[in-house]
Amino acid sequence: MLYTTVVDIKEVIHPQQWNNLLTYIDKERREKLNNLHFPMDKKRSLVGGVLIKNMLLEHFSIDASKLSFCRTFFGKPYLREYDGIYYNLSHSGDFVCCSVSDTEVGIDIEEINKSVDLNDFEPFFSTSEWRQVTHDSKNKHDTFFSLWTLKESYVKKIGVGLSKDFTSFSLKFKDPIELVDSEKASHQEQFLLNTVDQKYKLAICSEQCQNNQQKEIVLSELFPVY
């Protein structure tokens, strides 16, 4: 089972609604949110906290109010009380997304920013990956963010984050997307790559991407009762 929800967060959250939602998210997230400086960062964090709780209840009938949201040494989130239930969150710009599954999963979303100097990121790509980025000069930013989100989703799925050398594995645009990892003899990972709102790239890494059930919603659909 693999479920993914993408939330467009452009709608306004009114003050009373905001306060109600703060009481709904877990204590650790609430404390971290209060230490964030920028309002949009606070909003993305709040929506992420609500989203994961709603999805666990909807898809696995889990009352998240009694859960411990923990992180490994490398920052991968996990549920202490549920060994076989996994989740991963990501956000960028006006979107927050989450995947929940009964197998390990990683998700990443990035806004396609055409002002980024791609040369700064060449050291993070294998030779074959960089060749894909530079092959089509008209679409190089699109290709770059496609590969970057795929790579991020992979390291988030395997739970090592940025501690893994990004040049130790390579991805190739085939059908299905091809992965070669010099540190693993074999792998079961599959990938999904989507475009959201015409200017975001969304990537998912899982062992059961073919079963992904994905939907896109707005804030009023995420918490209509608040």
C-alpha positions in Angstrom: 0.0 0.0 0.0 1.2 3.5 -0.9 -0.8 6.7 -0.5 0.4 10.2 -1.4 -1.4 13.5 -0.8 -0.2 16.8 -2.3 -1.6 19.9 -0.6 -1.8 23.4 -2.2 -1.4 25.7 0.8 -2.1 29.0 -0.8 -5.5 29.5 1.0 -5.4 31.6 4.1 -5.5 30.1 7.6 -7.4 32.4 9.9 -6.1 33.0 13.4 -8.7 31.0 15.3 -8.2 28.1 12.8 -4.4 28.4 13.3 -4.7 28.1 17.0 -7.0 25.1 16.8 -4.6 23.3 14.4 -1.6 24.0 16.7 -3.3 21.9 19.4 -3.8 19.1 16.9 -0.2 18.6 15.8 2.4 16.8 17.9 4.2 18.6 20.7 7.7 18.4 19.1 6.5 19.9 15.8 4.6 22.6 17.6 7.8 23.6 19.5 9.9 23.6 16.4 7.2 25.6 14.5 7.2 28.3 17.2 11.0 28.7 16.7 10.7 29.3 12.9 11.1 32.9 11.8 9.3 33.1 8.5 5.4 32.8 8.4 5.5 30.6 5.3 7.9 28.1 7.0 5.5 28.0 10.0 2.6 27.4 7.6 4.3 24.5 5.8 5.3 22.9 9.1 1.8 23.2 10.5 0.2 21.7 7.3 2.7 18.9 7.4 1.8 18.0 10.9 -1.9 18.0 10.2 -1.4 16.1 6.9 0.5 13.1 8.4 -2.0 12.7 11.2 -5.0 12.8 8.8 -3.4 10.3 6.4 -2.5 7.8 9.2 -6.1 7.9 10.4 -7.6 7.7 6.9 -5.5 4.9 5.5 -4.4 2.9 8.5 -7.0 3.8 11.2 -4.3 5.0 13.5 -5.1 7.6 16.1 -2.0 9.7 15.9 -2.7 11.6 19.1 -1.1 8.7 20.9 1.9 8.3 18.7 5.5 9.2 19.2 7.0 10.9 16.1 10.7 10.1 16.2 13.8 10.5 14.0 16.8 8.3 13.4 20.3 9.5 13.8 20.2 10.6 10.1 16.9 12.4 10.5 14.5 9.8 8.9 11.1 10.1 10.6 9.5 7.0 12.1 6.7 5.9 14.4 7.9 4.3 17.6 4.7 2.4 18.1 4.3 1.0 14.6 7.2 -0.9 13.1 5.5 -1.6 9.8 4.0 1.8 9.0 6.2 4.4 7.3 5.8 8.0 6.2 7.8 10.8 4.6 7.1 14.5 4.2 8.3 17.2 1.9 7.5 20.8 1.0 8.4 23.6 -1.3 6.9 26.9 -2.1 3.1 26.6 -2.1 2.9 22.8 -1.7 3.3 20.2 1.1 3.2 16.5 0.3 3.2 13.3 2.2 3.4 9.6 1.5 2.4 6.8 3.9 3.0 3.1 3.3 3.5 -0.3 4.8 7.1 -0.3 3.3 9.8 2.3 3.4 9.2 5.4 1.3 10.9 8.7 0.4 9.3 11.8 -1.2 10.6 15.1 -2.4 9.1 18.1 -4.1 11.0 21.1 -5.4 10.0 24.3 -7.2 11.7 24.6 -10.6 13.9 27.7 -10.0 15.4 28.8 -13.3 17.7 31.3 -11.6 19.7 28.6 -9.9 23.3 28.3 -11.2 23.3 24.6 -12.0 27.1 24.5 -12.2 27.2 24.8 -8.4 25.5 21.4 -8.2 27.6 19.4 -10.7 29.7 17.8 -7.9 26.5 16.1 -6.6 25.9 14.3 -9.8 27.5 11.3 -11.6 29.0 11.9 -15.0 26.1 10.2 -16.7 23.5 12.2 -14.7 25.2 15.5 -15.5 25.3 14.5 -19.2 21.5 14.2 -19.0 21.2 17.6 -17.4 23.3 19.4 -20.0 22.2 17.4 -23.1 19.2 19.7 -23.8 20.1 23.3 -23.0 16.5 24.5 -23.4 15.2 22.1 -20.7 18.2 21.8 -18.4 16.6 23.2 -15.3 13.6 20.9 -15.8 16.0 17.9 -16.1 18.1 19.1 -13.1 15.1 19.3 -10.7 13.7 16.0 -12.0 17.0 14.3 -11.1 17.5 16.2 -7.9 14.1 15.2 -6.5 14.6 11.6 -7.6 18.0 11.5 -5.8 16.5 13.2 -2.7 13.6 10.7 -2.6 16.0 7.8 -2.8 18.3 8.9 0.1 15.2 9.7 2.2 13.7 6.3 1.4 16.9 4.4 2.5 17.2 6.7 5.6 20.6 8.2 5.2 19.8 11.7 3.9 22.7 13.9 2.9 25.2 11.7 4.7 25.3 9.6 1.5 27.7 10.6 -1.3 25.4 11.7 -4.0 27.8 10.5 -6.7 27.8 7.0 -5.3 24.5 6.3 -7.1 23.2 7.3 -10.5 19.7 7.6 -12.0 18.8 7.3 -15.7 15.6 8.4 -17.4 14.3 5.1 -18.7 11.0 3.4 -18.4 11.2 2.5 -15.6 13.7 4.9 -14.1 17.0 3.1 -13.7 19.1 3.2 -10.5 22.7 2.1 -10.1 24.2 2.3 -6.5 27.8 1.4 -6.1 27.3 0.7 -2.4 24.5 -1.8 -3.0 24.7 -5.1 -4.9 21.0 -5.1 -5.6 17.9 -3.0 -4.9 14.1 -3.1 -5.0 13.5 0.6 -5.3 11.0 2.0 -7.8 10.5 5.7 -8.7 7.7 8.0 -9.7 8.2 11.4 -11.1 5.4 14.0 -11.6 5.0 17.6 -12.4 2.8 19.6 -10.0 1.2 22.9 -11.0 3.5 23.1 -14.0 6.4 24.4 -12.0 7.2 21.8 -9.3 8.8 18.4 -9.6 7.6 15.6 -7.3 9.5 12.3 -6.9 8.6 9.2 -4.8 10.9 6.3 -4.1 9.3 3.1 -2.8 9.3 -0.6 -3.4 5.7 -0.4 -4.6 5.3 2.7 -6.7 3.0 0.9 -9.0 0.4 0.8 -6.2 0.6 4.6 -5.4 -2.8 6.2 -4.9 -2.2 9.9 -5.2 -4.5 12.9 -4.8 -4.1 16.7 -4.9 -6.1 18.8 -2.5 -6.4 22.4 -1.1 -6.3 23.5 2.6 -10.0 23.6 3.0 -10.1 19.9 2.1 -7.4 19.0 4.5 -9.0 20.5 7.6 -12.6 21.5 6.8 -13.8 21.2 10.4 -11.4 23.8 11.9 
